[in-house]
Amino acid sequence: MAALSVSKDVVHRVWKKAGLKPHRLERYLARDDPEFERKAADIIGLYLRPPQHAAVFCVDEKTAIQASDRLDPVLPLSPGRAERHGFEYYRHGTLSLYAALDTKTGRVHGKTSTRHTSRDFVAFLQEVVSLCPRRQEIHIILDNLAAHTTQQVRDFLASQPRVRFHFTPTYSSWLNQVELWFAKIEREVIARGIFTSVPDLARKLRCYINAYSANARPIQWKYSDTSRRLRTNDFTATVHPSASLCMVLLFANPSRKIQLTDGRILQC
């Protein structure tokens, strides 16, 4: 910038006036599922207008939950000081947590497992089915994990004609309401928890599930701004490391020409 006779203050003013914040970075994931809208409408329809007398469950698993025990004592919250945890910890092992959220009541049925296989998933689905009356239609919302589409799962569906799967679009697990619940248990139990063993972790997860379900309420699903959509063919962009600086220089000096390292000339 000094070689171009532009001070950092000029850069700051131009960035501020133009609303540019090059130090910030946001990420997005453009959908590539050609059936995104059909699948999304199918799932949102189950939330807003479920079939009469049918049960709707959002199912998923949270894998590799660590039973971490702090080696140093926790220093409690005090005026002007946040709760502090020691940096070092000991990991006793891991667990997987299967969860099925009833969209009508908000209650959660959960099960912990030391393994994460298709057989474990089918066993959990059988538990979910056992919660419902014998002839009740059951709709299950889930993602496209490989363990959800094995031959064992297909055999389960063949033996349970009243059960129907609804898969979320690719890279769209956020449409599954149980993900909201997983985020909640992560914040309130797992992230700040201290677990002296794997059984201790399983016990605390079950206690949380029981307490949550005793006071559960259904999630109010809303989608009101249909204009907030991102299509992959709406734009094409290639970012060069010097692009933000070049933009500043052109804003500050409209008559200036900027030569890039590849020989191209930019002029406002």
Backbone as a ProteinNet text record, in pm:
[ID]
protein_1_A
[PRIMARY]
MAALSVSKDVVHRVWKKAGLKPHRLERYLARDDPEFERKAADIIGLYLRPPQHAAVFCVDEKTAIQASDRLDPVLPLSPGRAERHGFEYYRHGTLSLYAALDTKTGRVHGKTSTRHTSRDFVAFLQEVVSLCPRRQEIHIILDNLAAHTTQQVRDFLASQPRVRFHFTPTYSSWLNQVELWFAKIEREVIARGIFTSVPDLARKLRCYINAYSANARPIQWKYSDTSRRLRTNDFTATVHPSASLCMVLLFANPSRKIQLTDGRILQC
[TERTIARY]
82.5	0	85.9	199.6	287.9	344.3	377.3	433.8	333.5	203.9	100.4	49.1	110.9	75	-67.8	-108.1	-240.2	-219.2	-264.4	-245.1	-348.8	-319.9	-413	-543.6	-537.3	-658.7	-752.3	-693.8	-775.2	-839.7	-761.2	-815.2	-932.1	-913.8	-1019.4	-1145.7	-1129.4	-1247.1	-1320.9	-1245.7	-1309.4	-1382.1	-1317.4	-1383.5	-1513.2	-1505.5	-1623.2	-1735.4	-1699.5	-1801	-1865.8	-1786.1	-1838.1	-1901.1	-1894.4	-1951.1	-1871.6	-1739.5	-1654.3	-1586.5	-1586.7	-1520.4	-1435.8	-1321	-1240.8	-1181.3	-1180.3	-1128	-1228	-1352.1	-1454.7	-1473.3	-1511.7	-1533.9	-1657	-1749.3	-1867.1	-1866.3	-1922.9	-1925.1	-2068.4	-2083.8	-2213.9	-2193.5	-2301.4	-2298.1	-2411.4	-2376.9	-2477.6	-2534.4	-2663.1	-2727.2	-2702.1	-2684.7	-2666.5	-2761.4	-2863.1	-2961.6	-3070.5	-3084.9	-3186	-3328.8	-3348	-3481.8	-3496.8	-3415	-3417.2	-3557.3	-3620.9	-3750	-3857.1	-3858	-3958.5	-3938.5	-3811.7	-3783.8	-3810.7	-3770	-3792.1	-3940.9	-4017.6	-4162.1	-4227	-4179.8	-4233.5	-4213.6	-4092.3	-4061.5	-4133.6	-4131.2	-4199.9	-4350	-4403.5	-4544.8	-4577	-4484.1	-4505.4	-4506.7	-4430.4	-4430.1	-4559.2	-4598.4	-4710.7	-4845.9	-4854.4	-4981.3	-4955.8	-4925.9	-4898.4	-5023.5	-5007	-5123.9	-5203.3	-5333.3	-5419.9	-5394.2	-5383.4	-5364.3	-5227.4	-5137.4	-5006.4	-4904.9	-4799.2	-4688.9	-4573.9	-4511.2	-4398	-4278.9	-4169.1	-4047.7	-3931.6	-3851.4	-3725	-3614.4	-3541.1	-3443.5	-3303.4	-3207.4	-3067.1	-2981	-2849.8	-2757.6	-2645.8	-2598	-2481.9	-2370.5	-2266.1	-2162.4	-2040.8	-1961.6	-1830.9	-1841.1	-1938.7	-1947.9	-1843.1	-1755.3	-1643.4	-1681.4	-1642.9	-1656.7	-1528.7	-1523.4	-1401.9	-1408.5	-1301.3	-1290	-1177.2	-1204.4	-1102.5	-1000.3	-873.8	-767.7	-752.2	-794.6	-786.7	-927.1	-942.7	-1076.3	-1135.9	-1268	-1338.6	-1346.8	-1311	-1321	-1455.8	-1540.9	-1679.4	-1691.9	-1809	-1843.9	-1835.7	-1782.6	-1776.9	-1792.6	-1824.1	-1842.7	-1722.3	-1747.4	-1641.8	-1553.8	-1587.6	-1504.2	-1591.9	-1566.7	-1643.9	-1597.8	-1682.4	-1642.4	-1522.8	-1425.6	-1303	-1276.9	-1241.2	-1205.5	-1057.1	-992.1	-853.3	-837.2	-721.4	-698.1	-684.9	-625	-599.1	-719.4	-737.9	-849	-807.2	-886.1	-864.6	-990.7	-973	-1088.1	-1104.7	-1220.3	-1247.7	-1296.9	-1352.7	-1408.4	-1514.9	-1587.6	-1691.6	-1821.7	-1929.4	-2062.5	-2129.3	-2224.8	-2314.6	-2452.5	-2522.6	-2657	-2756.7	-2851.6	-2962.1	-3079.8	-3148.6	-3261.2	-3372.8	-3496.5	-3615.9	-3706.2	-3724.5	-3806.4	-3946.5	-4046.4	-4186.9	-4230.4	-4259.1	-4288.8	-4420.3	-4509.3	-4638.9	-4626.1	-4546.6	-4535	-4403.2	-4299.8	-4168.4	-4086.3	-4146.1	-4072.5	-3968.4	-3862.2	-3750.2	-3731.2	-3719.3	-3679.8	-3534	-3449.1	-3307.4	-3249.6	-3137.8	-3067.7	-2919	-2837.2	-2692.7	-2638.9	-2528.6	-2468.6	-2317.5	-2244.8	-2098.4	-2052.5	-2142.3	-2107.6	-2205.6	-2167.7	-2251.2	-2258.4	-2349.1	-2362.2	-2506.7	-2526.6	-2661.5	-2748.4	-2688.2	-2764.4	-2813.7	-2727.7	-2769.1	-2880.8	-2871.6	-2974.6	-3108.5	-3107.9	-3232.1	-3291.2	-3206.8	-3255.4	-3323.2	-3268.2	-3330.5	-3464.1	-3469.2	-3595.2	-3703.4	-3667.5	-3764.3	-3818.4	-3732.7	-3779.2	-3878.6	-3848	-3936.6	-4072.5	-4072.1	-4198.6	-4278.6	-4210.7	-4280.3	-4349.4	-4313.8	-4377.3	-4517	-4548.4	-4672.1	-4774.3	-4902.5	-5005.5	-4981.4	-5027.7	-4991.8	-5024.9	-5136.3	-5178.5	-5152.6	-5083.8	-5060.9	-4956.9	-4983.1	-4888.2	-4773.2	-4650.9	-4532.7	-4448.5	-4416.6	-4330.8	-4201.4	-4087.9	-3958	-3875.4	-3833.1	-3748.9	-3603.8	-3516.8	-3376.2	-3288.3	-3156.9	-3064.3	-3013	-2915.5	-2870.6	-2745.3	-2724.9	-2610.3	-2610.9	-2492.7	-2483.4	-2550.2	-2540.6	-2601	-2753.1	-2812.9	-2958.9	-3012.6	-2924.4	-2969.8	-2913.9	-2874.7	-2817.6	-2926.6	-2884.7	-2978.9	-3055.8	-2992.3	-3061.6	-3175.5	-3152.6	-3257.6	-3369.4	-3334	-3436.4	-3519.5	-3455	-3529.2	-3624.7	-3579.4	-3666	-3790	-3771.1	-3884.5	-3980.3	-3924.1	-4009.2	-4094.4	-4041.1	-4115.3	-4209.8	-4198.2	-4281.8	-4348.2	-4451.7	-4513	-4576.7	-4601.9	-4661.9	-4558.6	-4429.9	-4322.4	-4276.6	-4265.8	-4220.8	-4108.1	-3999.9	-3886.1	-3902.8	-3855.7	-3850.9	-3709.3	-3629.7	-3489.9	-3476.8	-3394.4	-3367.1	-3284.7	-3289.4	-3203.5	-3056.2	-2971.8	-2827.9	-2778.1	-2695.7	-2638.6	-2746.5	-2857.9	-2967.2	-3022.9	-2934.1	-2978.7	-3045.9	-3024	-3087.5	-3239.7	-3292.3	-3437.5	-3491.5	-3403.9	-3443	-3449.5	-3568	-3585.6	-3500.6	-3466.5	-3387.6	-3249.1	-3202.7	-3074.1	-3078.5	-3193	-3207.6	-3192.4	-3249.6	-3238.5	-3095.8	-3027.2	-2887.1	-2801.9	-2829.3	-2755.3	-2781.3	-2903	-2938.9	-2867.7	-2867.4	-2800.5	-2649.2	-2596.6	-2453.6	-2418.9	-2500.2	-2473.4	-2492.7	-2596.9	-2636.7	-2576	-2527.3	-2473.9	-2332.1	-2312.9	-2188.7	-2071.8	-2089.1	-1976.9	-1910.6	-1989.7	-1934.5	-1938.3	-1969.6	-1984.3	-1852.2	-1855.7	-1742.4	-1791.4	-1728.8	-1776.3	-1664.3	-1689.4	-1586.4	-1570	-1663.7	-1657	-1758.7	-1753.6	-1854.1	-1993.1	-2008.9	-2141.7	-2192.2	-2102.1	-2143.4	-2196.2	-2130.4	-2179.1	-2316.8	-2334.9	-2464.2	-2574	-2541.9	-2641.7	-2684.4	-2589.2	-2621.9	-2699.4	-2670.4	-2748.5	-2892.9	-2910.2	-3045.9	-3122.7	-3055.1	-3121.7	-3170.1	-3086.7	-3126.3	-3246	-3242.5	-3352.5	-3482.7	-3477.9	-3599.2	-3652.1	-3562.2	-3604.4	-3659.3	-3594.8	-3641.1	-3780.1	-3798.7	-3925.4	-4040	-4008.6	-4114.2	-4176.1	-4101.7	-4152.4	-4143.2	-4146.9	-4124.8	-4242.3	-4209.3	-4309.5	-4270	-4366.7	-4331.3	-4261.2	-4174.7	-4103.9	-4197.7	-4206	-4289.9	-4209.8	-4234.2	-4156.1	-4215.2	-4131.1	-4177.5	-4081.5	-4138	-4058.1	-4137.6	-4102.1	-4185	-4123.4	-3990	-3925.3	-3878.8	-3966.1	-3933.5	-3834.9	-3801.4	-3705.6	-3561.4	-3537.3	-3400.7	-3361.7	-3321.7	-3284	-3151.9	-3075.1	-2945.4	-2938	-2923.5	-2911	-2766.7	-2718.4	-2578.2	-2551.6	-2652.7	-2629.7	-2654.4	-2671.4	-2696.1	-2568.1	-2454	-2331.2	-2212.8	-2107.3	-1977.9	-1874	-1791.2	-1696	-1562.9	-1455.7	-1321.1	-1254	-1205.1	-1148.9	-997.7	-934.6	-789.4	-748.6	-637.9	-598.1	-587.6	-553.8	-536.3	-663.3	-773.2	-893.8	-946.1	-948.1	-1002	-917.6	-785	-698.5	-719	-728.9	-750.8	-882	-983.4	-1112.4	-1100.8	-1025.5	-1005.6	-933.6	-829	-751	-835.7	-920.2	-1003.5	-1111.1	-1164.7	-1262.3	-1196.9	-1076.6	-1010.4	-957.4	-920.7	-861.1	-926.5	-1041.8	-1115.8	-1038.1	-940.9	-867.3	-745.3	-719.2	-598.3	-617.1	-514.1	-511.1	-427.3	-475.5	-403.9	-363.2	-235.5	-186.7	-170.8	-239.1	-232.5	-108.6	-79.5	41.4	37.1	-81.6	-89.8	-91.4	-69.9	-60.9	-188.8	-300.8	-427	-431	-504.9	-516.8	-659.8	-674.8	-804.7	-814.6	-930.8	-953.6	-1099.4	-1123.6	-1259.5	-1333.9
-120.7	0	125.6	121	237.9	266.6	162.6	182	248	234.6	292.9	424	471.3	598.5	597.4	488.3	476.8	436.6	520.8	491.8	391.3	333.4	236.6	304.6	435.4	507.7	522.3	546.8	553.9	418.5	313.6	179.1	153.6	191.1	169.5	247	374.2	456	402	359.7	308	177.8	90.9	-34.5	-6.6	86.2	116	174.5	268.2	330.8	229	137.7	37.4	-82.7	-85.5	-198.5	-326	-312.9	-429.6	-470.1	-599.3	-652.4	-772.8	-748.7	-859.3	-950.5	-906.7	-992.2	-1099.9	-1086.4	-1182.5	-1285.5	-1405.5	-1513.6	-1592	-1609	-1691.4	-1805.3	-1915.5	-2032.9	-2068.4	-2130.4	-2178.9	-2312.7	-2384.4	-2510.9	-2509.6	-2501.1	-2499.8	-2640.3	-2650.2	-2781.4	-2838.5	-2970.1	-3034.1	-3151.8	-3160.8	-3267.4	-3223.3	-3289.1	-3245.8	-3257.9	-3336.6	-3352.8	-3278.2	-3173.7	-3100.6	-3051	-2982	-2920.1	-3024	-3134.8	-3238.2	-3299.8	-3333.3	-3395.1	-3298	-3171.7	-3072.1	-3049.8	-3040.1	-3020.1	-3139.4	-3258.6	-3379.7	-3375.1	-3337.1	-3335.2	-3220.7	-3101.2	-2988.3	-3014.3	-3083.3	-3120.7	-3211.8	-3301	-3387.2	-3306.3	-3197.2	-3111.4	-3030.3	-2970.4	-2877.5	-2947.2	-3050.7	-3122.9	-3273.5	-3333.6	-3478.2	-3558	-3679.8	-3764.3	-3788.3	-3790.9	-3808.3	-3943.3	-3941.4	-4060.5	-4127.4	-4067.5	-4127.3	-4070.5	-4146.7	-4101.3	-4055.7	-3944.1	-3891.4	-3877.1	-3941.9	-3936.2	-3881.9	-3797	-3753.2	-3834.9	-3910	-4006.2	-3973.9	-3985.5	-3971.4	-4023.7	-4023.2	-4066.6	-3965.8	-3951.1	-3866.9	-3962.2	-3966.5	-4068.3	-4011.6	-4103.9	-4071.5	-3963.4	-3975.3	-3884.7	-3927.7	-3838.6	-3873.2	-3866.1	-3971.1	-3970.8	-3910.9	-3779	-3708.1	-3667.1	-3697.2	-3663.4	-3562.1	-3449.5	-3345.7	-3389.8	-3365.7	-3401.6	-3297.5	-3174	-3067.6	-3030.4	-2981.5	-2945.5	-2829	-2828.5	-2719.5	-2601.6	-2483.3	-2361.3	-2297	-2285.7	-2243	-2097.2	-2064.9	-1928.1	-1838.1	-1718.4	-1619.5	-1481.4	-1379.4	-1244.7	-1198.9	-1165.9	-1118	-1226.5	-1351.5	-1460.9	-1577	-1627.3	-1739.1	-1870.2	-1970.7	-2104.7	-2149.4	-2212	-2249.7	-2399.9	-2460.8	-2601.5	-2614.4	-2713.3	-2739.2	-2785	-2760.9	-2794.4	-2945	-3015.2	-3158	-3242	-3351.3	-3440.9	-3584.2	-3677.5	-3819.6	-3874.3	-3940.7	-3994.8	-4142.7	-4176.5	-4314.2	-4399.2	-4335.4	-4407.6	-4323.4	-4383.9	-4311.4	-4390.2	-4317	-4375.3	-4313.5	-4385.7	-4329.7	-4315.9	-4212.3	-4187.8	-4185.2	-4277.8	-4278.7	-4203.5	-4124.9	-4047.3	-4042.6	-4049.9	-4036.9	-3932.7	-3820.6	-3711.7	-3722	-3731.1	-3735.7	-3593.1	-3564.8	-3427.5	-3376.8	-3466.4	-3424.5	-3379.3	-3449.1	-3419.2	-3351.5	-3370.3	-3319	-3411.8	-3521.1	-3615.4	-3691	-3732.5	-3799.3	-3937.4	-4036.1	-4170.3	-4188.3	-4221.6	-4233.1	-4366.4	-4400	-4524.6	-4504.1	-4543.3	-4535.2	-4670	-4663.7	-4785.8	-4766.8	-4871.3	-4864.4	-4876.6	-4919.9	-4933.8	-4853.5	-4838.3	-4762.1	-4840.5	-4934.7	-5021.1	-5021.4	-5078.2	-5089.6	-5178.4	-5280.5	-5368.5	-5291.5	-5205.1	-5122.6	-5026.8	-4973	-4880.1	-4950.7	-5069	-5145.6	-5180.7	-5217.2	-5248	-5125.9	-5007.8	-4886.7	-4860.4	-4880.7	-4862.2	-4955.5	-5076.4	-5169.6	-5117.7	-5052.4	-4991.1	-4878.5	-4797.8	-4687.4	-4740.7	-4845.1	-4904.5	-4958.4	-5014.9	-5072.6	-4966.7	-4840.3	-4732.5	-4700	-4743.9	-4704.9	-4819.1	-4784.9	-4888.8	-4977.2	-5099.5	-5201.3	-5161.5	-5095.1	-5064.9	-4920.1	-4845.6	-4704.6	-4687.8	-4598	-4565.3	-4483.9	-4515.4	-4450.9	-4390.2	-4263	-4194.1	-4155.5	-4188.3	-4163	-4073.7	-3960.1	-3865.6	-3891.9	-3908.3	-3940.5	-3893.7	-3894.8	-3849.3	-3966.8	-3939.1	-4038.9	-4114	-4128.4	-4202.6	-4344.8	-4397.1	-4531.2	-4636.7	-4621.5	-4719.8	-4719.6	-4619	-4610.5	-4676.2	-4724.4	-4776.5	-4915.3	-4989.5	-5122.7	-5225.8	-5344.8	-5453.6	-5485.6	-5475.9	-5500.1	-5401.6	-5277.6	-5176.9	-5204.8	-5244.8	-5277.1	-5397.2	-5494.2	-5609.2	-5566.4	-5473.1	-5421.2	-5354.4	-5270.2	-5203.4	-5303.4	-5408.9	-5511.2	-5582.5	-5598.2	-5666.2	-5573.1	-5441.4	-5342.1	-5252.2	-5301.1	-5222.6	-5092.4	-5076	-4951.9	-4842	-4877.2	-4780.1	-4725.5	-4595	-4531.2	-4434.1	-4440.1	-4350.4	-4226.3	-4112.3	-3987.5	-3932.7	-3941.4	-3899.4	-3749.5	-3683.2	-3542.3	-3529.7	-3414.8	-3396.1	-3405.1	-3428.7	-3436.1	-3307.1	-3321.1	-3208.4	-3120.2	-3177	-3096.2	-3158.6	-3208.3	-3266.3	-3163.2	-3033.3	-2929.1	-2933.8	-3003.1	-3018.5	-3118.5	-3194.2	-3294.1	-3228.3	-3224.2	-3154	-3211.5	-3338.4	-3396.9	-3333.9	-3271.5	-3202.8	-3085	-3020	-2912.2	-2966.7	-3084	-3145	-3190.1	-3243.2	-3282.2	-3160.4	-3045.8	-2923.9	-2883.8	-2905.5	-2870.4	-2960.1	-3090.8	-3180.3	-3161.4	-3120.5	-3090.5	-2971.9	-2866.2	-2747.3	-2773.1	-2843.7	-2851.7	-2968.9	-3070.9	-3188.3	-3221.4	-3237.9	-3297.5	-3200.4	-3078.7	-2986.6	-2951.7	-2934.6	-2893.3	-3006.4	-3126.9	-3236.9	-3295.9	-3359.2	-3433.1	-3575	-3671.2	-3809.7	-3899.5	-3969.4	-4051.8	-4187.3	-4223.2	-4350.7	-4348.1	-4447.9	-4458.7	-4483.9	-4573.5	-4588.3	-4458.9	-4378.7	-4249.8	-4157.1	-4155.2	-4076.1	-4124.4	-4255.6	-4310.4	-4274.9	-4283.1	-4251.9	-4105.3	-4015.1	-3872.5	-3837	-3904.6	-3882.4	-3928.5	-4045.1	-4096.1	-4005.7	-3957.1	-3867.3	-3741	-3688	-3567.8	-3597.3	-3709.7	-3745.5	-3758	-3822.8	-3839.6	-3706.1	-3619.3	-3488.2	-3402	-3409.2	-3330.4	-3376.2	-3507.5	-3560.2	-3535.4	-3524.1	-3499	-3361.3	-3268.1	-3131.5	-3088.7	-3185.6	-3156.6	-3082.9	-3003.4	-2936.9	-2953	-2963.2	-2979.8	-2856	-2877.4	-2767.9	-2699.7	-2568	-2491.2	-2459.8	-2534.9	-2522.3	-2412.4	-2314	-2203.1	-2180.3	-2141.5	-2103.7	-1996.8	-1871.2	-1762	-1683.4	-1680.4	-1598.7	-1686.8	-1706.2	-1794.1	-1731.5	-1601.9	-1536.6	-1571.4	-1626.2	-1657.1	-1793.9	-1795.4	-1918.9	-1897.7	-2003.2	-1994.9	-2104	-2062.7	-2159.9	-2159.8	-2276.2	-2286.4	-2216.2	-2194.5	-2132.5	-1981.2	-1924.3	-1781.8	-1699.4	-1760.3	-1683.8	-1773.9	-1711.4	-1778.5	-1681.3	-1726	-1633.7	-1702.5	-1630	-1676.3	-1564.3	-1594.1	-1490.9	-1498.2	-1383.5	-1372.8	-1306.1	-1346.6	-1286.4	-1135.8	-1077.3	-932.4	-860.2	-933.1	-871.2	-759.7	-780.2	-677.4	-550.9	-565.3	-448.1	-373.3	-448.7	-384.2	-306.9	-361.8	-294.9	-162.6	-166.1	-44.1	60.5	19.7	114.2	176.3	97.9	150.8	244.1	212.6	302.3	434.9	425.4	547.2	632.1	567.9	638.8	589	644.1	594.2	596.6	684.4	693.2	602.7	533.1	451.8	318.2	271	138.7	47.9	-73.3	-168.4	-287.1	-319.2	-435.6	-552.6	-663	-781.2	-862.8	-959.1	-1039.5	-1123	-1150.6	-1229.8	-1141.9	-1010.7	-921.9	-849.6	-889.8	-823.1	-681.9	-594.3	-455.4	-432.6	-377.3	-338.1	-188.3	-137.8	5.5	30.9	128.3	156.9	227.4
0	0	0	73.3	77.5	-60.5	-136.5	-269.8	-362.9	-332.6	-416.1	-358.6	-251.3	-188.4	-133.7	-78.6	-16.9	128.9	220.9	362.7	412.4	527.3	585.8	626.3	659.5	696	576	458	336.5	308.3	325.2	304.7	398.9	525.4	624.4	587.9	547.9	515.2	393.8	294.5	173.2	202.6	277.7	315	392	487.1	568.6	484.4	393.5	308.6	215	165.7	71.6	141.8	275.3	347.5	331	307.9	287.4	418.6	447.4	566.6	525.6	460.4	406.9	514	639.7	746.3	786.8	743.3	779	667.7	708.8	613.4	654.1	563.4	586	485.8	524	437.1	399.7	286.5	243.5	172.9	159.2	86.8	-13.8	-139.9	-245.4	-263.5	-265.7	-278.4	-418	-424.5	-554.3	-572.7	-486.4	-497.5	-595.1	-710.3	-807.8	-755.7	-650.1	-592.8	-461.4	-443.1	-316.4	-282.3	-374.8	-344.2	-313.9	-386.5	-360.7	-222.9	-189.6	-59.5	54.6	35.5	140.5	163	55.6	69.2	138	108.7	170.8	322.2	366	509.4	580.3	521	583.8	590.7	489.6	493.3	610.7	645.9	762.9	891.8	895.4	1014.2	1025	913.1	916.4	907.4	826.1	809	804	917.5	918.6	886.8	834.8	807.7	936.1	921.8	1038.3	1105.9	1237.5	1321.3	1301.4	1224.8	1203.1	1302.9	1326.6	1410.8	1321.1	1356.4	1279.7	1374.6	1340.2	1421.7	1338.5	1400.7	1342.7	1408	1328.6	1382.4	1331.7	1420.9	1382.2	1495.9	1474.3	1578.4	1592.7	1714.9	1744.3	1785	1704.2	1722.9	1795.8	1848.1	1908.9	2016	2105	2219.7	2321.9	2358.1	2444.9	2592.8	2665.4	2810.9	2868	2873.6	2912.8	3059.3	3131	3272.3	3289.3	3352.5	3371.7	3476.1	3446.3	3540	3650.5	3623.7	3723.2	3767.9	3892.7	3940.9	3862.7	3852.6	3787.1	3882.7	3834.4	3914.6	3886.2	3988	3963	3922.4	3871.8	3835.1	3957.1	3937.7	4045.2	3983.7	4064.5	4007.7	3926.4	3800.1	3712.8	3654.9	3678.7	3628.9	3583.3	3462.9	3408.9	3472.3	3465.4	3507.8	3424.9	3491.8	3422.1	3436.3	3322.7	3318.8	3286.6	3345	3312.8	3168.7	3112.8	2972.3	2951.6	3047.3	3030.7	3072.6	3003.2	3035.2	3004.5	3058.2	3030.2	2963.7	2850.5	2778.1	2812.6	2871.4	2911.2	2794.3	2693	2578.9	2511.1	2421.7	2347.9	2344.4	2317	2299.7	2178.2	2122.4	2022.1	2085.4	2047.6	2100	1985.6	1987.3	1891.3	1953.8	1872.2	1923.8	1820.6	1871.2	1787.4	1851.7	1784.3	1835.7	1778.3	1864.6	1823.9	1791.1	1664	1623.6	1681.4	1721.5	1775.5	1919.9	1999.8	2142.4	2180	2097.3	2130.2	2218	2262.9	2347.8	2266.1	2334.6	2269.5	2329.9	2242.2	2285	2245.5	2341	2313.3	2357.1	2297.5	2331.2	2307.3	2403.5	2386.6	2339.4	2266.9	2213.8	2204.8	2233.8	2223	2078.7	1990.9	1850	1764.8	1639.1	1546	1415.2	1410.3	1293	1245.1	1128.8	1075.4	1164	1224.1	1314.3	1436.7	1491.6	1605	1564.4	1444.1	1396.3	1382.1	1325.8	1310.3	1446.7	1541.5	1676.2	1737.9	1713	1765	1695.1	1564.8	1492.6	1546.7	1581.6	1639.1	1772.1	1850.1	1974.5	1944.9	1842.7	1806.9	1764	1682.4	1635.8	1754.1	1852.4	1968.2	2053.2	2035.3	2111.5	2059.6	1938.2	1871.6	1874.4	1869.3	1856.8	1734.9	1741.3	1642.2	1499	1476.2	1339	1298.9	1379.9	1349.5	1238.9	1147.2	1040.2	1099.2	1059.5	1117.1	1004.6	1018.7	922.8	995.1	935	996.2	903.8	956.6	883.5	923.4	825.5	852.8	737.3	760.7	656.9	574.6	486.7	389.6	433.2	562.1	611.6	557.5	528.5	469.2	556.3	688.6	780.1	773.1	708.6	697.6	571.5	486.3	356.7	326.3	427.4	406.3	380.9	348.9	325.9	453.3	568.1	694.2	714.4	677.4	689.6	590.3	468.7	369.1	413.7	477	529	640	722.7	828.4	768.6	665.7	602.6	538.2	479.3	417.5	521.4	643.7	749.9	824.7	797.6	865.3	761	693.9	586.2	632.5	761.1	809	835	818.6	840	705.5	696.4	572.9	604.9	526.3	542.2	455.3	508.2	433	448.9	343.8	350.9	324	403.7	378.8	250.5	183.3	65.3	104.6	7.9	32	96.7	199.7	274.2	336.8	373.9	430.5	557.8	641.9	768.4	857.5	829.6	909.7	900.3	799.2	789.2	892	953.6	1051.4	1189.8	1249.7	1376.9	1488.9	1482.1	1590.5	1598.2	1489.1	1493.5	1590.2	1603.1	1700.6	1842.1	1864.4	1997.1	2025.7	1925.2	1944	1980.6	1918	1951.2	2096	2142.2	2279.3	2380.2	2357.9	2452.1	2446.9	2332.8	2323.4	2412.9	2406.2	2486.4	2636.1	2671.4	2811.2	2886.9	2816.7	2885.4	2840.9	2711.5	2661.6	2667.3	2615.7	2600.4	2733	2838.4	2967.5	3070.4	3024.9	3117.9	3163.9	3279	3333.1	3358	3291.4	3295.3	3344	3452.2	3514.1	3447.4	3358.9	3287.5	3174.9	3088.3	2981.9	3040.6	3139	3201.4	3264.9	3320.2	3377.9	3269.8	3154.5	3040.8	2997.4	2983.5	2941.3	3041.4	3171.3	3274.7	3267.1	3249.2	3244.3	3117.9	3007.6	2885.9	2904.9	2966.7	2990.3	3086.8	3190.1	3284.6	3213.7	3125.2	3051.8	2961.1	2891.7	2801.5	2879.3	2995.4	3076.4	3125.3	3171.7	3221	3107.5	2991.7	2877.5	2833.2	2821	2770.6	2868.2	2997.9	3096.4	3078.5	3018	2998	2851.7	2762.5	2620.2	2557.5	2457.9	2375.3	2228.6	2139.6	1997.2	1943.4	1846.6	1780.4	1682.6	1691.6	1600	1474.9	1369.7	1247.1	1159.9	1122.5	1040.5	924.7	812.6	695.3	622.3	646	596.9	482	471.7	369.5	254.5	158.7	45.7	-50.7	-30.8	-120.7	-85.9	33.1	75.6	21.9	-103.9	-170.3	-243.6	-254.8	-322.3	-426.8	-552.8	-661.3	-709.9	-746.1	-786.5	-919.1	-1000	-1129.9	-1127.6	-1006.7	-996.5	-1009.6	-984.3	-986	-1014.4	-1061.8	-1075.6	-1022.8	-929.7	-868.2	-846.1	-874.3	-842.3	-764.6	-645.4	-559.1	-563.6	-585.1	-584.7	-454.2	-389.6	-262.1	-264.7	-380.2	-385.6	-428.1	-443.1	-497	-408.6	-274.2	-185.8	-189.9	-195.3	-201.3	-332.8	-441.1	-571.5	-571.3	-508	-503.3	-428.1	-315.9	-238.8	-321.9	-389.4	-470	-579.8	-640.2	-747.9	-693.9	-573.7	-513.3	-474.9	-418	-371.1	-486.2	-594.7	-708.3	-837.5	-872.3	-988.3	-1118.5	-1130.3	-1256.3	-1259.8	-1148.6	-1139.7	-1212.5	-1274.7	-1334.1	-1244.8	-1222	-1137.6	-1222.9	-1220.9	-1293.4	-1196.5	-1224.7	-1141	-1174.5	-1089.5	-1107.5	-1234.9	-1286.9	-1409.1	-1534.6	-1517.3	-1630.5	-1666.5	-1605.8	-1637.1	-1578.7	-1644.2	-1602	-1552.2	-1430	-1378.9	-1380.2	-1427.9	-1428	-1394.8	-1304.2	-1261.2	-1375.5
[MASK]
++++++++++++++++++++++++++++++++++++++++++++++++++++++++++++++++++++++++++++++++++++++++++++++++++++++++++++++++++++++++++++++++++++++++++++++++++++++++++++++++++++++++++++++++++++++++++++++++++++++++++++++++++++++++++++++++++++++++++++++++++++++++++++++++++++++++++++

